[in-house]
Amino acid sequence: MSAPLNAPTNAPTGAPRFDIPEADAFTRTYWDAAAEGRLLVRRCRACGRAHHYPREFCPHCWSEDVDWEPASGRARLYTWSAVHRNDLPPFGERTPYVAAVVDLAEGPRMMTEVVECADAGRLRAGMELEVVFRDGVPVFRPAG
């Protein structure tokens, strides 16, 4: 679900951007919901488990009986890293930023970014987070 190396040219300067996901026919539902400020996960009707990133089959039992479901937007921080250098546009102008993996309340883990946390030293494994959306992409901030 990340942008490929031949990312679309969307920057005002015409420079390629590497932070814009490329939706396809299958993931369009996910990205359209995110553009509206809604986070979705996929849930398997056969085994009942949710998963993320969106796939057309359940990665747990391989059933193709899966459907979109609204996620609560709540998560707990699993792991993170403060990134101080990234030469790909537009990340360089965002440094430092916090790349993270979170455990969604629905169960799946998700790669993301922690925002609105000026001091990465305050982050703790297990801390509660909530989803916010930046340019149609889900990112997380400390809850409350």
C-alpha positions as CSV (number, residue, x, y, z in Angstrom):
1,M,0.0,0.0,0.0
2,S,2.9,2.3,-0.2
3,A,3.8,4.3,-3.3
4,P,6.0,2.5,-5.8
5,L,9.4,3.9,-6.8
6,N,7.9,5.4,-9.9
7,A,5.6,7.5,-7.7
8,P,3.2,9.9,-9.4
9,T,4.4,13.5,-9.8
10,N,2.1,15.5,-7.6
11,A,4.4,18.1,-6.0
12,P,4.0,21.7,-7.2
13,T,7.6,21.7,-8.4
14,G,7.0,18.6,-10.5
15,A,9.3,16.5,-8.3
16,P,8.1,12.9,-7.6
17,R,6.6,12.3,-4.2
18,F,7.0,9.1,-2.3
19,D,4.3,9.5,0.3
20,I,1.2,9.3,-1.9
21,P,-0.3,5.8,-2.0
22,E,-1.4,4.4,-5.4
23,A,-4.9,3.1,-5.2
24,D,-6.0,0.2,-7.4
25,A,-9.4,-1.2,-8.1
26,F,-9.3,-3.3,-5.0
27,T,-7.9,-0.8,-2.5
28,R,-9.9,2.2,-3.8
29,T,-12.6,1.5,-1.1
30,Y,-10.0,1.9,1.6
31,W,-8.5,5.1,0.2
32,D,-11.8,6.7,-0.6
33,A,-12.9,6.0,3.1
34,A,-9.6,7.4,4.3
35,A,-10.1,10.6,2.2
36,E,-13.4,11.0,4.1
37,G,-11.7,10.5,7.5
38,R,-12.8,6.9,8.0
39,L,-10.4,3.9,8.7
40,L,-11.4,0.5,7.4
41,V,-10.1,-3.0,8.0
42,R,-10.9,-6.3,6.4
43,R,-12.7,-9.0,8.4
44,C,-12.9,-12.6,7.5
45,R,-16.4,-14.1,7.8
46,A,-15.0,-17.6,8.0
47,C,-12.6,-17.3,11.0
48,G,-13.7,-13.9,12.3
49,R,-10.3,-12.3,12.3
50,A,-9.5,-8.8,11.1
51,H,-6.5,-8.0,9.0
52,H,-4.6,-5.1,7.5
53,Y,-3.2,-4.3,4.9
54,P,-6.3,-4.9,2.7
55,R,-6.2,-8.2,0.8
56,E,-8.8,-10.1,-1.2
57,F,-8.3,-13.1,1.1
58,C,-7.8,-13.8,4.8
59,P,-4.1,-14.2,5.6
60,H,-5.1,-16.4,8.6
61,C,-7.3,-19.1,7.0
62,W,-7.1,-18.2,3.3
63,S,-10.8,-17.7,2.9
64,E,-12.0,-15.3,0.3
65,D,-15.1,-14.5,2.3
66,V,-13.8,-11.2,3.6
67,D,-15.4,-7.8,3.8
68,W,-14.7,-4.1,4.7
69,E,-15.5,-3.0,8.2
70,P,-15.2,0.4,10.0
71,A,-12.3,0.5,12.5
72,S,-12.6,2.4,15.7
73,G,-9.5,4.4,15.1
74,R,-8.0,3.4,18.5
75,A,-4.6,1.7,18.7
76,R,-1.7,1.0,21.0
77,L,1.9,1.8,20.0
78,Y,3.9,-1.4,19.3
79,T,7.2,0.0,18.2
80,W,8.6,3.2,16.6
81,S,11.7,5.0,15.4
82,A,12.4,8.7,15.1
83,V,13.6,9.4,11.6
84,H,16.1,12.3,11.4
85,R,17.1,12.0,7.7
86,N,15.2,11.0,4.6
87,D,16.1,12.3,1.2
88,L,12.9,11.3,-0.6
89,P,10.4,14.1,-1.2
90,P,8.6,15.3,0.8
91,F,10.0,13.4,3.9
92,G,13.1,15.7,4.1
93,E,10.9,18.7,5.0
94,R,9.1,16.6,7.7
95,T,12.1,15.4,9.6
96,P,12.3,14.5,12.3
97,Y,9.2,12.3,12.2
98,V,8.2,9.1,14.0
99,A,7.7,6.0,11.9
100,A,5.7,3.4,13.9
101,V,3.8,0.1,14.0
102,V,0.6,0.2,16.0
103,D,-1.8,-2.5,17.2
104,L,-5.3,-1.6,16.1
105,A,-8.1,-2.2,18.6
106,E,-9.5,-4.6,16.1
107,G,-6.4,-6.8,16.2
108,P,-4.2,-6.2,13.2
109,R,-0.9,-4.3,13.2
110,M,-0.4,-1.4,10.9
111,M,2.6,0.6,9.8
112,T,2.0,4.3,10.2
113,E,3.4,7.6,11.5
114,V,2.9,9.1,15.0
115,V,2.1,12.8,14.7
116,E,1.4,15.7,17.1
117,C,4.1,14.4,19.5
118,A,6.9,17.0,19.7
119,D,9.0,14.9,22.0
120,A,9.5,11.3,20.7
121,G,11.1,10.6,24.1
122,R,7.6,10.6,25.6
123,L,6.5,7.7,23.5
124,R,6.0,4.4,25.3
125,A,5.2,0.9,24.1
126,G,1.5,0.3,24.7
127,M,0.5,3.9,24.9
128,E,-2.9,4.7,23.5
129,L,-3.2,6.4,20.1
130,E,-6.0,7.6,17.9
131,V,-6.3,7.9,14.2
132,V,-6.2,11.3,12.4
133,F,-5.9,11.8,8.6
134,R,-3.2,13.7,6.7
135,D,-4.0,14.3,3.1
136,G,-6.2,11.2,3.1
137,V,-3.7,8.9,4.8
138,P,-4.3,7.5,8.3
139,V,-1.7,8.5,10.9
140,F,-1.9,8.3,14.7
141,R,-1.5,10.8,17.6
142,P,-1.4,10.2,21.3
143,A,-5.0,9.7,22.6
144,G,-6.7,12.4,24.5
